[in-house]
Amino acid sequence: MRICVGQILGAHGVRGLVKLASFTEDPEAIARYGKLTDENGVRIFAVELVGANKGHWIARIDGISDRDTVQALAGTRLFVERGKLPEPDDDEFYHADLIGLRAELPDGTTVGTVSAMHNFGAGDIVELSLPSGKRPLLPFDRDSVPAIDIRGGRLVIDPAPGLLDELGDAKTKAGTQSHG
């Protein structure tokens, strides 16, 4: 499994240096994980940080020495093998470790799986994949996600009222019979 640790933002100057965003907790760690790959694992990048500028890194990538080559790579996300990353502390998680977990309600009812993790700037968000095909989003906070059991393969969710209404209807229909 590979984890996204950064992204090439574009060129810095004309000599092949890149503007680089680091998504690691320690932003300098992106250069310590060894060779990085693109999303498909096809292209390999050896990154050397040479400075910082306006919220991003300036870096040199082996084999790249001109602006045009860098500009062609703009937007490329950089990945590292999960095994090269340090183990997270208690109560910390890599997003990739959460994807695929069963999503369960506090009563143990399975409602779907975690299909993605997002952050659009206001905090982490869990995307679920429900059997109905719907993909609701919920905040990744203690209120909405009170428990995570990676070894047990589950994430307990306590969604806001109304978010999973179709599940409530389905549970009611499946769990009761009409005596009409």
C-alpha positions as CSV (number, residue, x, y, z in Angstrom):
1,M,0.0,0.0,0.0
2,R,1.3,3.4,-0.9
3,I,0.6,6.7,1.0
4,C,0.5,10.1,-0.6
5,V,3.1,12.3,1.1
6,G,3.3,15.3,-1.2
7,Q,2.7,17.0,-4.5
8,I,4.7,18.7,-7.1
9,L,3.2,22.2,-7.4
10,G,5.2,23.6,-10.3
11,A,8.5,25.1,-11.3
12,H,10.7,27.3,-9.2
13,G,13.0,29.2,-11.6
14,V,14.4,27.9,-14.8
15,R,17.0,25.3,-13.6
16,G,14.6,22.5,-12.8
17,L,13.8,23.2,-9.2
18,V,10.3,22.3,-8.1
19,K,7.8,23.8,-5.7
20,L,6.8,20.9,-3.5
21,A,3.9,20.5,-1.0
22,S,4.6,18.1,1.9
23,F,1.7,16.3,3.5
24,T,3.8,14.7,6.2
25,E,3.4,15.7,9.9
26,D,7.1,16.7,9.9
27,P,7.2,18.5,6.5
28,E,10.9,17.8,6.0
29,A,10.3,14.1,6.3
30,I,9.2,13.9,2.7
31,A,12.9,13.9,1.7
32,R,13.8,11.2,4.3
33,Y,11.6,8.4,3.1
34,G,13.8,7.6,0.1
35,K,12.5,7.3,-3.4
36,L,8.9,8.4,-4.0
37,T,6.7,7.3,-6.9
38,D,3.8,8.8,-8.8
39,E,0.2,7.5,-8.1
40,N,0.7,4.5,-10.5
41,G,4.1,3.6,-9.1
42,V,5.6,4.0,-12.5
43,R,7.8,7.1,-12.2
44,I,10.3,7.3,-9.4
45,F,11.5,10.5,-7.8
46,A,14.5,11.1,-5.6
47,V,13.8,14.4,-3.8
48,E,16.3,16.7,-2.1
49,L,15.0,19.7,-0.3
50,V,17.0,22.9,-1.0
51,G,14.9,25.5,0.8
52,A,11.4,26.8,1.7
53,N,9.4,29.6,0.2
54,K,5.9,30.8,1.0
55,G,4.4,27.7,2.6
56,H,6.0,25.1,0.3
57,W,9.4,23.5,-0.2
58,I,11.9,24.2,-3.0
59,A,13.4,20.8,-4.1
60,R,15.6,19.2,-6.6
61,I,14.6,15.9,-8.2
62,D,17.3,13.7,-9.6
63,G,17.3,13.7,-13.4
64,I,15.3,16.9,-13.8
65,S,17.2,20.1,-14.9
66,D,14.8,22.3,-16.8
67,R,11.6,24.2,-16.2
68,D,9.6,22.6,-19.0
69,T,10.0,19.1,-17.5
70,V,9.0,20.4,-14.1
71,Q,5.9,22.1,-15.5
72,A,4.9,18.8,-17.1
73,L,5.0,17.2,-13.7
74,A,2.9,20.0,-12.0
75,G,0.1,18.3,-10.0
76,T,1.9,15.0,-9.7
77,R,1.2,13.5,-6.3
78,L,4.1,11.7,-4.6
79,F,3.7,8.4,-2.8
80,V,5.8,6.2,-0.5
81,E,5.3,2.6,0.6
82,R,3.3,2.4,3.9
83,G,6.1,0.3,5.5
84,K,8.5,3.2,5.2
85,L,6.4,5.5,7.4
86,P,6.7,5.5,11.2
87,E,3.9,3.8,13.1
88,P,1.4,6.4,14.3
89,D,0.9,7.1,18.0
90,D,-2.1,5.9,19.9
91,D,-5.2,7.7,18.7
92,E,-3.5,8.7,15.4
93,F,-4.2,7.1,12.0
94,Y,-3.0,7.1,8.5
95,H,-6.0,7.8,6.2
96,A,-5.0,4.8,4.1
97,D,-5.4,2.5,7.2
98,L,-9.0,3.6,7.6
99,I,-10.1,3.0,4.0
100,G,-11.9,-0.4,3.7
101,L,-12.9,-0.6,7.4
102,R,-16.5,-1.6,8.1
103,A,-18.6,1.3,9.2
104,E,-20.8,0.3,12.2
105,L,-23.4,2.1,14.3
106,P,-22.9,2.1,18.0
107,D,-25.3,-0.9,18.3
108,G,-23.0,-3.0,16.0
109,T,-25.2,-2.7,12.9
110,T,-22.9,-2.6,9.8
111,V,-24.0,0.2,7.5
112,G,-21.2,0.1,4.9
113,T,-17.5,0.7,4.5
114,V,-15.1,3.6,4.6
115,S,-14.4,4.4,0.9
116,A,-12.3,7.5,1.2
117,M,-10.9,10.2,3.5
118,H,-11.0,13.8,2.5
119,N,-9.8,17.2,3.8
120,F,-11.2,20.2,1.9
121,G,-9.6,22.6,4.4
122,A,-12.0,22.5,7.4
123,G,-10.9,19.1,8.8
124,D,-10.9,15.5,7.9
125,I,-14.1,13.9,6.5
126,V,-15.0,10.3,6.2
127,E,-16.7,9.1,3.0
128,L,-18.8,6.0,3.4
129,S,-20.0,3.6,0.7
130,L,-23.4,2.2,1.5
131,P,-25.1,-0.8,-0.1
132,S,-27.7,1.6,-1.6
133,G,-24.8,3.2,-3.6
134,K,-25.0,6.4,-1.6
135,R,-21.8,7.9,-0.4
136,P,-22.5,10.1,2.6
137,L,-19.8,12.3,4.2
138,L,-19.4,12.8,7.9
139,P,-16.9,14.7,10.0
140,F,-13.9,12.7,11.3
141,D,-14.3,13.8,14.9
142,R,-15.0,12.1,18.2
143,D,-18.7,12.9,18.0
144,S,-19.3,11.3,14.6
145,V,-16.6,8.6,14.9
146,P,-16.4,7.6,18.6
147,A,-14.3,4.5,18.1
148,I,-11.8,3.1,15.6
149,D,-10.7,-0.5,15.8
150,I,-8.2,-1.1,12.9
151,R,-7.3,-4.6,14.1
152,G,-11.0,-5.5,14.3
153,G,-11.5,-3.9,10.8
154,R,-14.2,-1.5,12.0
155,L,-15.0,2.2,12.5
156,V,-17.9,3.0,14.8
157,I,-20.0,6.0,13.5
158,D,-22.6,8.0,15.2
159,P,-23.9,10.1,12.4
160,A,-25.9,13.3,12.8
161,P,-29.7,12.7,12.8
162,G,-31.0,12.3,9.2
163,L,-27.7,11.5,7.6
164,L,-28.5,7.8,7.3
165,D,-32.3,8.0,7.3
166,E,-32.7,5.2,4.6
167,L,-30.9,2.8,7.0
168,G,-33.3,3.6,9.8
169,D,-36.2,2.8,7.5
170,A,-34.5,-0.4,6.3
171,K,-33.8,-1.5,9.9
172,T,-37.4,-0.8,10.9
173,K,-38.8,-2.8,8.0
174,A,-36.4,-5.7,8.4
175,G,-36.8,-5.8,12.2
176,T,-40.6,-5.7,12.5
177,Q,-43.6,-7.4,11.1
178,S,-47.1,-6.1,10.5
179,H,-49.8,-7.7,12.6
180,G,-52.4,-5.9,10.4
